[in-house]
Amino acid sequence: MYKAWMALKKMRNEEISPMDDLAFDMYVDTEVAQILRKLEAKKRDAIAEERFVFAKKLKYAVAELQKVGEKLGKMVIEKQMAVDMEDFDRARQKKQHIEEYRLNAYEHLRLPELMEMEGVQKLYSKNFIQREEAFKEMQRYLERYNSRRSRHSAEDVLKAVTFLLQRGARDKVLSVFIQALNLMQTLFTRFTIVQR
């Protein structure tokens, strides 16, 4: 029984991921494809660390994000067709629709939380004090961020902070909204200047 299990485990490790297929890159939006690969790597790490609940969340997110990526890929092709036909109003509308759909999908899947950015889990709390603290922690993280020492690239941090800021800008509690504005100020005055 143990030998059969080890053989199965070895076969799974040698399997080619569907994300390594050329067709995957042709039909899935490029940004989503990058995120999918990172989530797949996180899932493998979570399994190795025996974090099975987190691995299950990642498995679901990968499946859903793959559908989102395929839909975004189709929308990008439609936008390109509108550009080719010189229907620039339609192309602009498609571009806006793509961005809205992308951001809504990322927020629905709680992508920043799955990417395990520090302090993000508190942001989804019903308690406004924890949401405030999440923005303060993220601000401190940006202030001390060093791309050489961090496990997250500056681009990944920027994407994650963008999603957090969107959520903070819509928060109905004034103190949380103010913390989101402080985070935005730190992002534009310190982080982006240092990371150029």
N, C-alpha and C positions, 0 to 999 in steps of 0.2 A: 504494500500500500504506500509506504513512504517513498519507494523508488518511483512509483507511478506519479506521485505528487511532485517529486523533484524533476522528473522528465517533463511534466506539464508546465512547471514553473520555468524551466529552461526554454521550452518552446515559446512561451509568452514573452520572455525577454528577447528572443530572437525575431519575433514577429515584426513586420514592417508596419508602422503606424499609417493609418489612412491619411494623416497629415503630411507624410513624406511623399505622397503621390503627386505627380505633376498636375493631374486633373484637379486636385484640391486647390492648388494655387490659381488655377484658371477660373474656377467657379466661385471661390470664396473671396470676399473683400480682403485686401492685403493687411489692413490694420487688425481686423478680426482674426486673420490667420496667425499673425504674430502673437496675439493674446491667447489664442487657442493652444499654441505650442507651449507657451509659458504655463498655462493652466494644466496642460497634460504633464509637464515636468513636475509641477507642484503636486499633482495627484500621485505620481510615482514616489515622490519624496514622502508624502503623507502616508502612503501605504508602507513604505520602508520604516517610517517612524511609528507605525501602528496607530495612526490618527484616523480611524476608519470612518467616523462621522463626518469629518472634514473631507475625506476622500470621496464619500458618497455625495456630498454637496458639490464637489468639483466635477464629479462624473455627470451629474445633472446639468451643471452650468456648461460643461463642454458640449453636451448634446444640444442644449437649447441655443448656445452661441453659434454652433455650427449651422443651425437653421437660419439664425439671424444673418450670419456671414453670407450664406447662399442668397438670401433675399437682398442683402445689400449689394452683392455682386451683380444681380440682375438689374437693380436700380442704377448702378454705375453704368452698366451697358446702355440702359435706356437714356441716361443723361448724355452719354457719348453720342448716341444716335441723334438726339436732339441737336447737339452741337454740329454734327456732320450735316444735318439738314438746315443748319443756320437758324434754328428756332431757339434763340437765346433766352427768351422769356421762359419757355418750357424747361430749358436746361437749368436756369436759375432756380425755378420752382423745384425741380428734381434734386438739385444740390441741397436746398433747404430741407426738403423732405428726408433726404439721406441723413443729414446731421441730426435732425429731430429724432428719427427712428433709431439711429445709433445710440444717442444719449439716453433715450427712454429704455432701450434694451439693456444698456450697461447698468442703469440704475435699477431696473426691474430684477436683474440677476445679481445685484449687489456686488458688482465687479471689484470695487476698491476693497471691500471686506475680504473677498476671495484672494485678492492679490496680497493680503495680509500687510497692508500698510499700517504703521503704528497708529493707535488711537482711533481707528476707523469704526470699530465695533460700537464704541460709545455713541457715535454719531447717530446710530439707528435706535437709540434708547428713547423711551417715551418721556424720560426725566430730562427737563431742559438743562439742568445743571451738568449732567453728563455730556449733553451735546455741546455745551459751552466748553467743557474741559477737553473734548475731542478737538475742537478748533484751536485751543491753546496749545495742546500737545503737538498738533500738526505744525503750528507756527514755530514752536521750539525746534521741531524736527527740521524745518526748512532753514532756520537760522544756523543750525550746527551741521547741516548736510555737507558731506564731503564725498564726491563721486568715486574717489579711489577706495574709500573704506566702506561704502554702503553696498548692500547687496542689490539695491534698486538703482537703475540708471536714471539720470536726470530727466530723460524723456518720460519714463514710466511715472516718476514722481509728479511731473507736470500734468500728465493725463489724469492721475488719481486725484490730485488737488483740484483740477477743473471740475470733476464730478462732485467733489465735496462742496466746492463753492456754489455750484448750482443748487445743491440741497440746502445750503445755508442761506442763500439768497431768498429762498421760498419759505424759510422758517417764520412762523408767526410770532415767536417770542423775540422781543427787541434785543435783549442781551445776546442771544445766539446770533442774530443777524449782525450785530456790531462785531462780534468775534469773527464772523465770516468776512466782514469788511477788513478787519485787522489782518487776517490771513491773506486776503487779496493784496493788501498793501505790502506785506512782507514778500509775497510772491513776485510782485513787480519791481519793488525797490531793492531787494537784496538777492533773492534766489536767481532770477533770470539774468541779472547783471553779472553775478559771480560765475554762472554756468555758461556764459557765452563762449 
